[in-house]
Amino acid sequence: MGLAENWILKIYDEQKFYVNSIYHRNQNLRNMKFKALLTLFLVTAVSLVTIQKSTAQEIDLGTILEAGTADANTYMEAYSRPAILSFANGMANGWYNTAKPHKLLGLDVTFSLNIANIPDEEKLFNFNDLNWENLQLQGDPNLPTLVGGETTSSSLVIPAGVDLGNGFSYDASQTFPALNGLNLEDSPVTGVPVPTLNFGVGLIKNTDLKIRWIPEQNFDDFSVRLFGVGVMHDIKQWIPGMKLVPIDISGFIAYTSFNSEFDINISDATFSGQGVAEFNASATTVQVVASKKLAVLTPYVGLGFNAVSADLAMNGTYTLQNSTTDQLVLTDPVALEFTDGGGPRFTVGARLKLLVLTIHADYTAQKYSSFTMGLGLSIR
């Protein structure tokens, strides 16, 4: 087991990646555990390195849906947004460690670990800043996001008699704790580790083709897959006089797509149904990259932008039932989209090359500032 793998597993073991249930008023009836779609991307990030060692986390989503689909979507979007956008931004990193393309048929294999840091102000969200149809709050309105730690002073309330749709309501007010987040106070960086494995080959006209690919992996009740492609091209060759400039300058563009699914089969006293939970994320990066080889050390910089997006959905048909046997049918109740996590980016880093072995590290300044470190093998 490699150093990077041990480091990732240590982070996840220490933090336990345990998201508490938001509903404790009747644990005997509440045995439904929706495999954490919200933390699937966390689990999968580890699974790309140690696929057999990772396990899906759990979160009780049934109670959130008891507030109605509109409020459930509002809450889950605010709760999950920072971690999801951290993951999507992490996917955009780890593509290069030099601006110089390979010679024809030159090869490299590079493993990188990327972490897009979540700003402190996004570890909490204010309940009062959002629009709610049914949910009310008792206690502190500053609630944790998925990486915001624990809360013991806030409760969510669904008032009695509120029509959640088709005349369905509760005879008595329902009160339950707000969702806790992961406690990452001891971690040097608050973000989602995203491991990547790239394969590169040199083509004609000083061009590199780079591929990252994880074929679909199917497990007991979920599947994951990843694909990415990038192209680096020397732009100095097309500008008169630039060949005399003693640095390498290339244009770079890359796209990464991640997809995952969970099978859902729920059956308890008040919430039941079947369906599929889906998480998809993509990242596109366009940059100009410059580097200068100094013996075994190659400093490099990159300037450009990211466009990242993600969507989170709980598809299928589910049924809520109250104490008087009234029922409310929910169809495809959760559908979230995240599109505002990208923007300009500036990267600075360095690569150390010892024969064919490469070691690199870089920092990217952007909305979700990122750290990357990795190693690889490079020929020609």
C-alpha positions as a printed NumPy array, in Angstrom:
array([[  0.   ,   0.   ,   0.   ],
       [  1.472,   3.332,  -1.068],
       [  2.041,   6.472,   0.989],
       [ -0.754,   8.388,  -0.768],
       [ -3.201,   5.528,  -0.234],
       [ -2.333,   5.279,   3.456],
       [ -2.731,   9.038,   3.839],
       [ -6.187,   9.03 ,   2.253],
       [ -7.374,   6.083,   4.316],
       [ -6.047,   7.701,   7.497],
       [ -8.068,  10.865,   6.833],
       [-11.231,   8.887,   6.25 ],
       [-10.664,   6.544,   9.23 ],
       [ -9.953,   9.444,  11.596],
       [-12.994,  11.406,  10.501],
       [-15.079,   8.159,  10.389],
       [-17.156,   9.762,   7.69 ],
       [-20.191,   9.297,   9.848],
       [-23.148,  11.539,   9.034],
       [-25.675,  11.36 ,  11.881],
       [-29.355,  10.695,  11.278],
       [-31.514,  13.797,  11.496],
       [-34.41 ,  11.838,  12.848],
       [-34.336,  10.192,  16.285],
       [-37.923,  10.455,  17.537],
       [-38.708,   6.784,  16.811],
       [-35.642,   4.729,  16.045],
       [-37.514,   1.417,  16.108],
       [-39.602,   2.559,  13.164],
       [-36.767,   4.511,  11.52 ],
       [-34.533,   1.762,  10.13 ],
       [-34.463,   3.242,   6.637],
       [-30.945,   4.322,   5.757],
       [-30.535,   5.929,   2.375],
       [-26.979,   5.103,   1.234],
       [-25.391,   8.475,   1.23 ],
       [-25.779,   9.907,  -2.196],
       [-24.434,  13.096,  -0.646],
       [-21.189,  11.375,   0.339],
       [-20.921,   8.996,  -2.597],
       [-18.365,  11.234,  -4.212],
       [-16.269,  11.074,  -1.029],
       [-16.391,   7.301,  -0.965],
       [-15.639,   7.033,  -4.665],
       [-12.635,   9.33 ,  -4.386],
       [-11.092,   6.767,  -2.074],
       [-12.362,   3.852,  -4.131],
       [-10.348,   4.996,  -7.128],
       [ -7.297,   4.065,  -5.046],
       [ -8.672,   1.294,  -2.83 ],
       [-11.973,   0.263,  -4.373],
       [-12.463,  -2.757,  -2.131],
       [-11.727,  -0.879,   1.103],
       [-14.319,   1.872,   0.784],
       [-17.88 ,   1.568,   2.077],
       [-20.924,   3.687,   1.416],
       [-21.954,   6.052,   4.174],
       [-25.504,   6.401,   5.4  ],
       [-27.934,   9.217,   5.96 ],
       [-31.62 ,   9.142,   6.814],
       [-33.256,  11.199,   4.078],
       [-36.806,  10.069,   4.805],
       [-37.446,  12.705,   7.47 ],
       [-36.241,  15.58 ,   5.272],
       [-38.729,  14.437,   2.619],
       [-41.495,  14.496,   5.22 ],
       [-41.242,  18.289,   5.03 ],
       [-42.213,  18.155,   1.352],
       [-40.059,  17.903,  -1.756],
       [-39.505,  21.657,  -2.108],
       [-38.04 ,  22.054,   1.397],
       [-36.097,  18.793,   1.085],
       [-34.41 ,  20.084,  -2.074],
       [-33.7  ,  23.476,  -0.477],
       [-32.111,  21.895,   2.589],
       [-30.068,  19.274,   0.755],
       [-28.739,  21.814,  -1.753],
       [-27.444,  24.126,   0.979],
       [-26.094,  21.189,   2.997],
       [-24.216,  19.447,   0.174],
       [-23.157,  22.305,  -2.15 ],
       [-19.659,  23.082,  -0.749],
       [-18.496,  19.46 ,  -0.703],
       [-19.907,  18.703,  -4.145],
       [-18.246,  21.744,  -5.717],
       [-14.995,  20.892,  -3.93 ],
       [-15.119,  17.461,  -5.561],
       [-15.914,  18.887,  -9.012],
       [-13.042,  21.394,  -8.79 ],
       [-10.68 ,  18.649,  -7.64 ],
       [-11.487,  16.69 , -10.807],
       [-10.081,  19.564, -12.897],
       [ -6.601,  19.223, -11.367],
       [ -3.698,  16.813, -11.724],
       [ -3.513,  16.909, -15.508],
       [  0.024,  18.226, -16.047],
       [  3.34 ,  18.98 , -14.349],
       [  5.216,  20.564, -17.247],
       [  4.401,  22.659, -20.299],
       [  6.66 ,  20.603, -22.562],
       [  4.808,  17.898, -24.553],
       [  6.378,  14.489, -25.039],
       [  8.329,  13.612, -28.116],
       [  6.512,  11.389, -30.619],
       [  5.265,   8.254, -28.796],
       [  6.704,   9.43 , -25.479],
       [  4.7  ,   8.126, -22.534],
       [  3.819,   8.992, -18.963],
       [  1.695,   7.528, -16.187],
       [  0.964,   9.969, -13.364],
       [ -0.945,   9.588, -10.106],
       [ -2.099,  12.778,  -8.357],
       [ -4.047,  13.573,  -5.224],
       [ -6.075,  16.784,  -5.548],
       [ -7.883,  18.646,  -2.767],
       [-10.007,  21.733,  -3.469],
       [-10.246,  23.633,  -0.178],
       [-13.686,  24.718,   1.052],
       [-13.751,  28.309,   2.369],
       [-14.602,  28.729,   6.052],
       [-17.703,  30.771,   5.215],
       [-19.171,  27.765,   3.358],
       [-18.955,  25.384,   6.311],
       [-22.25 ,  26.795,   7.61 ],
       [-25.431,  28.071,   6.   ],
       [-28.042,  30.373,   7.518],
       [-31.498,  28.807,   7.674],
       [-33.17 ,  32.236,   7.661],
       [-31.553,  33.213,   4.351],
       [-33.435,  30.516,   2.428],
       [-37.054,  30.241,   1.338],
       [-39.041,  27.512,   3.107],
       [-42.571,  26.305,   2.483],
       [-43.097,  24.148,   5.581],
       [-39.927,  23.748,   7.642],
       [-39.386,  25.898,  10.71 ],
       [-36.36 ,  26.174,  12.988],
       [-35.823,  26.155,  16.729],
       [-32.405,  27.36 ,  17.917],
       [-29.31 ,  28.676,  16.162],
       [-30.051,  29.451,  12.466],
       [-26.418,  28.791,  11.446],
       [-26.511,  25.126,  10.429],
       [-23.571,  22.951,   9.336],
       [-23.022,  21.894,   5.773],
       [-21.621,  18.446,   5.01 ],
       [-18.167,  19.61 ,   6.217],
       [-19.41 ,  21.927,   8.978],
       [-19.104,  19.807,  12.122],
       [-21.848,  19.043,  14.608],
       [-24.815,  20.99 ,  15.921],
       [-26.612,  20.328,  19.209],
       [-28.655,  23.501,  19.504],
       [-30.873,  23.456,  16.415],
       [-34.029,  21.506,  15.622],
       [-36.235,  21.402,  12.547],
       [-40.   ,  21.502,  12.888],
       [-42.814,  20.438,  10.56 ],
       [-45.952,  22.113,  11.954],
       [-49.15 ,  20.15 ,  12.451],
       [-51.857,  20.611,   9.834],
       [-49.58 ,  21.948,   7.08 ],
       [-50.666,  20.591,   3.691],
       [-47.65 ,  18.866,   2.117],
       [-49.621,  18.055,  -1.024],
       [-52.923,  16.405,  -1.951],
       [-54.305,  17.158,   1.517],
       [-51.586,  15.185,   3.346],
       [-50.595,  16.613,   6.744],
       [-49.525,  15.601,  10.268],
       [-51.806,  15.599,  13.305],
       [-48.993,  16.786,  15.581],
       [-45.897,  18.881,  14.966],
       [-42.837,  16.833,  14.016],
       [-39.505,  17.915,  15.557],
       [-36.073,  16.449,  14.803],
       [-32.408,  17.512,  14.977],
       [-30.704,  19.315,  12.104],
       [-28.165,  17.351,  10.081],
       [-24.649,  17.153,  11.459],
       [-21.644,  17.566,   9.184],
       [-18.227,  15.962,   9.132],
       [-15.835,  17.282,  11.762],
       [-12.65 ,  18.177,   9.84 ],
       [-11.125,  20.592,  12.352],
       [ -7.932,  18.51 ,  12.652],
       [ -7.42 ,  18.249,   8.894],
       [ -4.881,  20.638,   7.312],
       [ -7.249,  21.202,   4.376],
       [-11.049,  21.07 ,   4.407],
       [-11.983,  19.549,   1.097],
       [-12.717,  16.345,  -0.783],
       [ -9.591,  14.353,  -1.768],
       [ -9.821,  13.404,  -5.456],
       [ -7.229,  10.888,  -6.681],
       [ -6.57 ,  10.828, -10.44 ],
       [ -4.528,   8.5  , -12.648],
       [ -3.518,   9.887, -16.053],
       [ -2.005,   8.202, -19.098],
       [ -0.231,  10.462, -21.617],
       [  1.255,   9.874, -25.072],
       [  3.166,  12.181, -27.411],
       [  1.693,  12.764, -30.871],
       [  2.797,  14.763, -33.892],
       [  3.392,  18.532, -33.874],
       [  4.415,  18.639, -30.177],
       [  1.028,  17.476, -28.947],
       [  0.164,  15.328, -25.923],
       [ -3.009,  13.287, -25.579],
       [ -3.951,  12.552, -21.955],
       [ -6.568,  10.072, -20.761],
       [ -8.021,   9.278, -17.34 ],
       [-10.483,   6.4  , -17.279],
       [-12.146,   4.161, -14.702],
       [-14.467,   1.675, -16.434],
       [-17.823,   1.118, -14.79 ],
       [-17.41 ,  -0.656, -11.461],
       [-20.468,  -2.424, -10.054],
       [-20.866,  -3.358,  -6.4  ],
       [-23.719,  -4.672,  -4.268],
       [-25.984,  -1.676,  -4.705],
       [-23.999,   1.07 ,  -6.439],
       [-21.792,   1.67 ,  -9.47 ],
       [-19.189,   4.278, -10.431],
       [-17.381,   5.298, -13.608],
       [-15.041,   8.086, -14.68 ],
       [-13.665,   9.339, -17.987],
       [-11.442,  12.268, -18.876],
       [ -9.521,  13.47 , -21.907],
       [ -7.032,  16.308, -22.274],
       [ -4.832,  17.791, -24.995],
       [ -1.63 ,  19.811, -24.539],
       [ -0.135,  21.549, -27.585],
       [  3.045,  23.59 , -27.966],
       [  1.97 ,  27.064, -29.128],
       [  5.468,  28.538, -29.469],
       [  5.969,  26.744, -32.79 ],
       [  3.254,  28.879, -34.412],
       [  4.553,  32.278, -33.268],
       [  7.479,  33.764, -35.228],
       [ 10.556,  34.28 , -33.065],
       [  9.137,  32.442, -30.037],
       [ 11.434,  29.453, -30.528],
       [ 14.224,  31.623, -29.112],
       [ 12.374,  32.17 , -25.828],
       [ 13.993,  29.775, -23.287],
       [ 10.766,  28.472, -21.763],
       [  8.103,  26.004, -22.876],
       [  4.618,  27.391, -23.485],
       [  1.583,  25.247, -24.332],
       [ -2.157,  25.489, -24.522],
       [ -4.126,  22.925, -22.564],
       [ -7.775,  21.853, -22.499],
       [ -9.306,  18.93 , -20.609],
       [-12.667,  17.472, -19.659],
       [-13.495,  14.988, -16.857],
       [-16.833,  13.289, -16.235],
       [-17.829,  11.251, -13.168],
       [-21.046,   9.225, -12.822],
       [-22.446,   7.054, -10.061],
       [-25.703,   5.359,  -9.097],
       [-27.227,   3.8  ,  -5.97 ],
       [-30.111,   1.36 ,  -5.929],
       [-32.724,   2.419,  -3.366],
       [-35.102,  -0.052,  -1.73 ],
       [-36.84 ,   1.421,   1.324],
       [-39.518,  -0.136,   3.489],
       [-40.565,   1.083,   6.938],
       [-43.673,   2.252,   8.748],
       [-43.847,   5.777,   7.345],
       [-41.573,   5.932,   4.296],
       [-41.209,   3.342,   1.542],
       [-40.363,   2.998,  -2.127],
       [-37.846,   1.973,  -4.77 ],
       [-35.663,   3.892,  -7.2  ],
       [-32.17 ,   4.94 ,  -8.188],
       [-30.056,   7.732,  -6.723],
       [-27.672,   9.407,  -9.161],
       [-24.667,  11.678,  -8.788],
       [-22.918,  13.201, -11.812],
       [-20.104,  15.738, -11.978],
       [-18.023,  17.254, -14.756],
       [-15.087,  19.647, -14.971],
       [-13.65 ,  21.46 , -17.98 ],
       [-10.399,  23.396, -17.727],
       [ -8.729,  25.633, -20.337],
       [ -5.268,  27.016, -19.603],
       [ -2.029,  28.405, -20.949],
       [  0.881,  26.6  , -19.268],
       [  4.548,  27.673, -19.095],
       [  7.545,  25.85 , -17.61 ],
       [ 11.339,  25.931, -17.546],
       [ 13.549,  22.873, -17.071],
       [ 16.416,  23.553, -14.651],
       [ 18.479,  20.362, -14.439],
       [ 16.198,  17.927, -12.56 ],
       [ 13.728,  20.623, -11.434],
       [ 10.964,  22.076, -13.614],
       [  8.919,  24.996, -12.217],
       [  5.606,  25.544, -14.009],
       [  2.677,  27.968, -14.008],
       [ -0.772,  27.88 , -15.556],
       [ -3.407,  30.55 , -16.206],
       [ -6.961,  29.898, -17.344],
       [-10.421,  28.981, -16.049],
       [-12.578,  26.065, -14.89 ],
       [-16.19 ,  25.292, -15.708],
       [-17.61 ,  22.768, -13.237],
       [-21.083,  21.353, -12.768],
       [-22.8  ,  18.57 , -10.842],
       [-26.261,  17.159, -10.31 ],
       [-27.722,  15.06 ,  -7.547],
       [-31.015,  13.183,  -7.885],
       [-33.187,  10.678,  -6.069],
       [-35.373,   9.081,  -8.716],
       [-38.245,   6.649,  -8.228],
       [-41.6  ,   6.539,  -6.462],
       [-41.894,   6.791,  -2.665],
       [-44.792,   6.923,  -0.236],
       [-45.222,   8.907,   2.995],
       [-47.816,   7.677,   5.476],
       [-49.08 ,   9.381,   8.638],
       [-50.718,   7.991,  11.773],
       [-54.2  ,   8.1  ,  10.218],
       [-53.049,   6.018,   7.208],
       [-53.229,   8.973,   4.821],
       [-50.61 ,   8.688,   2.092],
       [-48.592,  11.047,  -0.092],
       [-46.812,   9.694,  -3.174],
       [-43.511,  11.364,  -4.108],
       [-42.114,  10.857,  -7.601],
       [-38.431,  11.669,  -8.295],
       [-38.394,  13.808,  -5.129],
       [-34.8  ,  15.154,  -5.174],
       [-33.249,  16.959,  -8.16 ],
       [-30.34 ,  19.34 ,  -7.495],
       [-28.014,  21.155,  -9.892],
       [-24.74 ,  22.937,  -9.085],
       [-23.153,  25.13 , -11.763],
       [-21.495,  28.107, -10.089],
       [-18.293,  26.64 ,  -8.643],
       [-15.854,  27.437, -11.463],
       [-14.059,  30.565, -12.609],
       [-10.542,  31.948, -13.229],
       [ -7.587,  29.983, -11.922],
       [ -3.838,  30.433, -11.541],
       [ -1.508,  27.496, -10.875],
       [  2.09 ,  27.486,  -9.66 ],
       [  4.093,  24.334,  -9.002],
       [  7.244,  22.34 ,  -9.613],
       [  8.266,  18.885, -10.797],
       [ 11.342,  16.897,  -9.782],
       [ 12.465,  14.304, -12.349],
       [ 14.953,  11.577, -11.433],
       [ 15.617,   9.479, -14.558],
       [ 12.046,   8.402, -15.436],
       [ 10.511,   9.027, -11.981],
       [  8.629,  12.322, -11.469],
       [  7.425,  13.947,  -8.244],
       [  5.3  ,  17.09 ,  -8.419],
       [  3.276,  19.485,  -6.289],
       [  1.29 ,  22.62 ,  -7.101],
       [ -1.183,  25.15 ,  -5.747],
       [ -4.083,  26.625,  -7.713],
       [ -5.624,  29.942,  -6.675],
       [ -9.342,  29.993,  -7.48 ],
       [-12.697,  30.105,  -5.672],
       [-11.984,  26.64 ,  -4.239],
       [ -8.197,  26.925,  -3.973],
       [ -6.6  ,  23.556,  -4.684],
       [ -3.532,  21.573,  -3.686],
       [ -2.099,  18.801,  -5.849],
       [  0.716,  16.368,  -5.191],
       [  1.709,  13.282,  -7.102],
       [  4.248,  11.03 ,  -8.714],
       [  4.665,   9.248, -12.016],
       [  6.819,   7.702, -14.699],
       [  7.748,   9.699, -17.812],
       [  9.647,   8.512, -20.908],
       [ 10.806,  10.734, -23.811]])
